[in-house]
Amino acid sequence: MGAFVISKRFNDEYKFVFTSRKGKVIFTSLSYELKFEGEEDIERFKANIDQAKFLKFKGSGGKYFFKLMLSDVHFATSRKYTTELLLQKGIKEIVTYGSRAEILDFSSGDSIFEDEVEVVFEDEIE
């Protein structure tokens, strides 16, 4: 299942990305001054995913991308895809898993992993 991942931009504004089941970024949101604004938009998107529109484009470099519209307002922009088929797969991932995707918050900058611990195996002890 996909996930919404909240993080901070370098300018201290918040953003979120939607990642696929395999961990690839599918789209990136606009910037938010306050984290709760992004969280509210995620919940609004999940509740109204059936109303989302995907405007497809082909960039000057030949790559494909889409702009995600919700209530006729630009909501997010996809990553670049090499083929139109891959773009369609990205959209399908959103439609299939977006409404039930979990929300992960990595905006605090704190490490989510415990401090590194050295592991010593029995056969290494003399």
C-alpha positions in Angstrom: 0.0 0.0 0.0 1.2 3.5 -0.7 1.9 6.2 1.9 1.8 9.9 2.3 5.2 11.1 3.7 5.3 14.6 5.3 8.6 16.4 5.5 10.1 19.8 5.5 11.6 21.7 2.6 14.9 23.6 2.9 12.9 26.8 3.4 11.1 25.3 6.5 7.8 24.9 4.7 6.1 21.6 4.7 5.3 19.2 1.9 4.2 15.7 1.4 4.8 13.0 -1.2 2.8 10.0 -2.1 4.9 6.9 -2.5 4.1 3.7 -4.2 4.1 0.3 -2.6 7.7 0.0 -3.7 8.7 3.3 -2.1 8.9 5.4 -5.3 7.7 8.9 -5.2 4.6 9.3 -7.4 3.7 12.9 -6.7 4.8 15.9 -4.6 2.4 18.4 -3.0 2.6 22.1 -3.0 4.3 23.9 0.0 2.5 24.5 3.2 3.5 27.1 5.8 1.9 25.0 8.6 2.1 21.3 8.9 -1.6 20.9 9.8 -2.6 22.5 6.5 -0.8 19.7 4.6 -2.4 17.1 6.9 -5.8 18.5 6.3 -5.2 18.4 2.5 -4.1 14.8 2.7 -7.4 13.9 4.6 -9.4 15.9 2.1 -7.8 14.1 -0.8 -8.3 10.7 0.7 -12.0 11.4 1.3 -12.5 12.9 -2.2 -10.1 10.8 -4.3 -13.0 9.9 -6.7 -13.2 13.6 -7.7 -9.5 13.9 -8.5 -8.5 14.9 -12.0 -5.2 14.1 -13.6 -4.0 16.5 -16.3 -1.3 14.8 -18.4 1.6 16.6 -20.0 4.6 15.8 -22.1 7.6 18.0 -21.2 10.1 19.5 -23.7 12.6 16.8 -22.7 10.1 14.1 -23.8 9.2 13.0 -20.3 5.6 12.6 -19.1 4.1 14.0 -15.9 0.7 15.0 -14.5 -0.8 17.7 -12.4 -3.2 16.4 -9.8 -6.3 18.6 -9.5 -8.8 18.4 -6.6 -11.9 20.6 -6.9 -10.3 22.3 -9.9 -7.4 23.5 -7.8 -3.8 22.3 -8.4 -3.0 19.9 -5.6 0.3 18.2 -6.6 2.7 17.4 -9.4 3.9 14.0 -10.4 7.5 12.9 -10.9 8.7 12.6 -14.5 8.0 9.3 -16.3 9.8 8.0 -19.4 6.7 6.5 -21.0 3.0 7.2 -21.0 2.4 3.7 -19.8 4.4 4.3 -16.6 2.5 7.5 -16.1 -0.7 5.6 -16.3 0.6 3.0 -13.7 1.4 5.9 -11.4 -2.1 7.2 -11.6 -3.5 3.7 -11.1 -1.5 3.4 -7.9 -3.0 6.6 -6.6 -6.5 5.7 -7.4 -6.1 2.1 -6.0 -4.3 2.9 -2.8 -4.6 6.6 -2.1 -7.8 6.5 0.0 -6.4 4.0 2.5 -2.7 5.0 2.5 -1.1 5.7 5.8 0.5 9.0 6.7 4.1 9.1 7.9 5.5 12.2 9.5 9.2 12.8 9.0 9.0 16.6 9.4 10.6 16.9 12.8 14.1 15.9 11.6 14.5 13.5 14.5 16.1 10.1 13.7 13.5 7.4 13.5 16.2 4.8 14.2 17.8 4.1 17.5 21.5 5.0 17.9 23.8 2.6 16.1 24.7 -0.4 18.2 27.7 -2.6 17.5 26.8 -6.3 17.2 29.3 -8.9 18.3 28.8 -12.5 17.3 29.8 -15.3 19.7 32.5 -16.6 17.3 34.2 -13.2 17.3 34.7 -13.2 21.0 38.1 -14.6 22.1 
